[in-house]
Amino acid sequence: MENLISSINSFVWGPPMLVLLLGTGLFLTIGLRFLSIVRLPYAFGELFRKRDDQKEGDVSPFGALMTALSSTIGTGNIAGVAAAIAIGGPGAIFWMWVTAVVGTATKYSEGVLALRFRETDKAGRHVGGPMYYIKNGMGQKWIWLGGIFAVFGILASWGTGASIQANSVSDAIRETYGGSHDSWLYQNFPWITGLVLASGAAAVILGGVQRIASVATKLVPFMAVSYLAAGLLVISLNVDAIPAAFGLIFQGAFGLDSAGTGISIGLMMLAMQKGVARGVFSNEAGQGSAPIAHAAAKNDDPVNQGIVAMLGTVIDTLIVCTITALVVLTSGVIGEQCLPVAAQLDVFLAGNQPEGCDTGAPLTAAAFDATLTGVGQHIVTLGLAVFGFTTILGWSYYGERCCEFLFGEGSIFLFRLSWIVMVFFGSAALMLEGEIGNIVNIFWLVADTLTGLMAAPNLIALIVLSPIVFKLTKEYFAALEKKGEEG
């Protein structure tokens, strides 16, 4: 099963998807005249601007961003970055950056279209996202494409949002606080953790998007700042290693071998594949999930919400993921055996890592603990627990909206129940580790695959509807400049 999923993953994340993902972002970046870069200061100003609470919508623009960030700042930032480095090499981080830079334009466009083509359902909720801007923007003849997105959205939410988050959280907590591997507590930790996570998720998601946004606006900023502070402390204590870390990143990005004397296309493609895949898994730019949250914002201006939306990619990848990467690369926990040098290329192309080389959350924990001895592992474990829980909350809303698009409002309660069950079994599946193979690897492969399948319909819609995004953007900033001149 693992080999089959790995083969499908390699196909989904092959050259066509890389070209479509990066090409769409580059096309939008140029078409918007690099707005997503030059307007970043304006975007941060708009994020905290006081607004009229009477505008149509369910949550504030800040709450919408926090809901979106609750699903993006998670295991991808802690475990995903480390996995990208261990399997794709440090060069994968460069391609994560590239994905983020062009992804700001992608996320901006998603936010614009989400608000422009959102609907109000029978219960008075403001609903939107790729399936709605495909239906209302591209026309009824394209509704099948919106349906495909919604199907993969539900599957991805069960896999990416429920199972892998609960699995990663449970695994990290068990390794830190579960005691010896042969103890009763360690053996039964997965179902205990699953029960706690499922109960906590149920208490929040049954209250709808307002309760999810309320929890996210409190937990996400606090945990993000705490994690960044710890990461910056580690980096500052290893400041001498920063130049070498950046050297490894740029050297690996273009397939240079360990001596820097030759170029390997295989190494470059591996770094690109893992970097782009983990970048999208982390910041979700182009995946189409975040606009589902932004469609609920109390905002009547699509461009203004798009400007707020693009900050998600900046915060998630360019800040949080970069901190994790530098912690791992400056701490000294990655030896030569963990770098995909030419002699080990076949091992890495097979999706494995050499013996003795950690991956995922254990690698990040080892990096923190190498500098902050006795404390680092707790930082990573608690960070994963909180980030993973908020991701579970955010993704439950995405899956719910996809389910409503396909089956109507009556399906929402049943989906929420299925979500709670999936969270429990995602954690409890760790009890099968060793009996049916590497559960963690399988979960990550499935999550990566579903991310790619979910992104394809959305990227097609973004290209087709880009003239609307360009037109609305031009009108917005023309009016802003005119207002400034009159003022």
Secondary structure by P-SEA (a helix, b strand, c coil): caaaaaaaaaaaacaaaaaaaaaaaaaaaaaaccccccaaaaaaaaaaccccccccccccaaaaaaaaaaaccccccaaaaaaaaaccccaaaaaaaaaaaaaaaaaaaaaaaaaacccccccccccccaaaaaaaaccccaaaaaaaaaaaaaaaaaacccaaaaaaaaaaaaaacccccccccccaaaaaaaaaaaaaaaacccccaaaaaaaaaccaaaaaaaaaaaaaaaaaaaccaaaaaaaaaaaaaaccccccccccaaaaaaaaaaaaaaaaaacccccccaaaaaaacccccaaaaaaaaacccccccccaaaaaaaaaaacccccccccccccaaaaaaaccccccccccaaaaaaaaaacccccaaaaaaaaaaaaaaaaaaaaaaaaaaaaaacccccaaaaaaaaaaaaaaaaaaccccccccccaaaaaaaaaaaaaaaaaaaaaaaaaaaaaaaaaaaaaaaaaaaaaaaac
